[in-house]
Amino acid sequence: MATVYHFQPWTVTNAGDLNKSLQWPTRIFNRLVKAELITPLQIYPTIGRQYRYNTFFVPTAKGYKVANIKYKYKDGIALTNLHHQFGLIDICISLIKCFPDYSVTFEYDRVLKFPGYNYKPDAIAHLKDSKGKVYNYIIEFERSRSPKSIYLDKLAKNHKMTDFDDFDLSKYTKFLYVFTNEWYRVFNRPIEYEDHKINNEIQSVENDFFLLTAFGQYIEDYKFRFLPYHQFTRLAEPIWVTPKGNKVSLI
């Protein structure tokens, strides 16, 4: 499931503005629709006119067959979940694009059962290198909770989680917290970041992000990595913040 906007950062690098940069991914999506390989996904309740940034497409039965992927029916996306879903897709696509030398796979519906606590992350990513070594990452995209609420509701509980090998995950599994706030428009694309209004939104996120990382003093340094969402195209760079405040690479 994705929109034209999700592929914009990866298909055009020399366009002068957003509309021009959307021409090529739009053309690709139109061809796939015409070939009956993808189809628009209904948003409910309906929101009137849909735009390229909120028109999600999913494979058709024919598309699943061509891609040799097991068919999974999806009847729509809830309006209340639209922004969260959009951001999570950005992150997952970026992991694939930023680590081209790795085989990247995801689990979205897995529940990890710890003593007294069932935990369902937004996604679990598995990155396998050419020698077969696998790196596991538990992904959380946060945009609606305050930094303090994220710590109390999630980080404090994640901190206590051990024995990842019980779930066929590496003992070095890391939690990736990608953060923004409710005032930031998740549909913003990097090509727009110099716009004054969007730059103000980014500054607001940076301020809240600083408050979130301040809770790092209460959690284990090796287990967590933090990143502001607007940097989603740079996941392979040493920009992930550790609980101690250092900036490191994922791999």
N, C-alpha and C positions, 0 to 999 in steps of 0.2 A: 504494500500500500504506500503510495507516494503522490506528490503533486509535481507539477512542472517546476515550481519554485525550489523543490529539494535538489533538483539536478542542475539548476542554474549556476551555482558556484563551480561546478565541475566540467561544464561543457563549453563555456566561453570565457576567455581570459583577457581579450583585448577590446571588448565592447565599451562604448563610451557611457552608456547608462543602462538602467535596469531593463527597460522595455526592449532595447536592442539585444541585450544579453539573454532575454527570454525567447527570442525568435527560434533559435536552434532547438532547445529542448521541447518547445511547443510543437515544432514540426515533427520531431520524433514521436511524441505522444499521439499526435494526429494520425500518423502512419500506423501506429500500433492499434489505435481504435478502429481505423478503416480495415485493418487486417483481422479484426475481431479477436485480438490477443489481450486487450485490456478494456475495461469499461468503467465509467464514473460510478462512484460510490455515493449512495444517498446519505445526506445529513439529516438527522431528525432531532427535534422538530425542524421543519423546513425553515430556511433563513432567507427566502426570496432568491434574488439573483446570486449566483455563485461566481466567484472570480478564480483566476488561475492559482492564487495562493491558497484557496480553501476548497478546491475541487480535487478530491482524492480519487485515484484510480487503483483498481485491483485487477489481477489477472482474471480472464474468463476461464471457463473449463478448457477451452482450446489453448489458451495461454499457458495454463498449468501443464498441459500435455506436452506442448512444444518445449517448455523449459524442463521437462522431466521431473516435476515437483508434485508431490501428493496434493490433490485438490482439497481446498479448505474453503467452505462457503462463508461469506461475510455479508450480512444483510444491510449494514450501514454503520455510521459512526455518530455517537451522541454529540450534540453541540457542546455540552458541558465538558467533554473530553477532547475537543478539537485541538486546542492550543497545546495541551500536554502531549497529545499524540504527534502533532507536527514537530515539536522539539525533539521528541524521542527518535523519530525517523531521521531527522537531521544528524543526530549523534551516531546512529547505527550506520547510515550511509557513509559518514565521514570516517568511521573506523575502517571500512572496506577501502575507501579511496586513499586514506593516509597511510595504510599499511599494505601496499600492493604486492609485497613479497610474502605475505602471509595468507593462509586460508582462513577466512573469517566466517564463523557461524554464530547464530543466536538462538537463545531459548527465551520465549516471552511469557509462558504460562506456568512456569515451574514454581512449585512451593517447596521451600526448604524447611523441614521440620526440626527445630531445635527444642530442647527440653523446655516445656511450658510456653513455647512461642512458635507459631507458624509464620514464616516470613516469605512474602511474595514480592520480589524486586521487579522493577520495570523491565529489566532484561538481564540476561547473562550472556556475555560474549566470550567466545573461545577463539584465540588466535594461534594457529599452528604454523611453525616455521618449516623450512625445507628439510630439516633433520628430524621432524616429528615432535619437537618440543612444543608443549601447549601452555599458553598463558591464559588464565581465567580472570575475568573481570565482571563484577556485579555492578550493574548500572542503575543509578537513581537520577532521574531528571526532576529537579525541584523548582517550582515557580509560584506556588500558592501559599507555602508556609513561610513564616518568619524565620530568621536564622536560629532564634532560641527554640522555636517549635521543631525545627529540623533536628536540632540536637536532642531534645527531650523525646521526640517521637521516633527517631530513627538512629541517629549516631550513637546514642548511649546504649541502645539495644544491639546495634551492629558491633559495637566495641566488645561485647561479651560473647560474640559468636566465634566458636572455634570448631575444630574437627571437620574441616571442609572435605577431607578425604572420604567422609561418610557419604558424600554426594558426588563422588568421582570428580572432585575439584582439587586443584593443587592447594597444599597448605600455605602457599604464598599468594593465594587469591586476594585480590584487592577490590575494595569498594570505590567506584568512581562516582563522585557526586558532581553533577553538572548543574550549575545554579543560575537562575535569573529571578526577577521578581514580576509581580502581576502587572506592573506598569510598562514593562518592556514588551514590545510587539514582536512576537516570535517569528513573524513573517519577514522581518528585516533581513536583507541580504548583505553580505560584506561589501558589495559594490556601492551600497548606500551609506556606509558608516561615517562618511565625512559630512553628511547632512547635519545641520545644526541641531534639529529636533532629535534625531536619532542619537547623535553624540551625547545629548543631555540624558537620554534614556540609558545609554551605556554607562555614563558616570553614576547614575542612580544605582545601577546594578553593582558597579565596582564598590560603592560605599557599603551596600548590604553584604557583598561578598566578603569584604574585610571583617564585618561583624561575624559572619559564619565561620571563617577560618580562625577567629579568636577562640572558638571552642575546641580547637585542636589540642590545647593543653590537657584536655581530659581524655584523649583517645590515643591509641597506639599509632606511632608514626609510620610504621611499615605497611599498615593495613588500609590506609585511606589516601585518596588523591582527590583534589578539588579543582574545578575549572569554571570560569564564567561561561555561560552558554554562547555568548556572541563570538567566542573564539573557537567555535566548533570545527572550522576548517583547518585547524592547526594541531590536531590531536597527536601527531607524531613528534612535535617539537617539545623542548624542555620547558614547558610552561605550566605543567601540572603542579599545584601547590600541595606540599605535604603538611601534616598537622603542626610540624615545627616551623613552617613558614618558608621552607626551601622550595625552589623550582626545579623539577626533574622531568625526565622523559618517562613514558610508560614502559618502554623496553630499552 
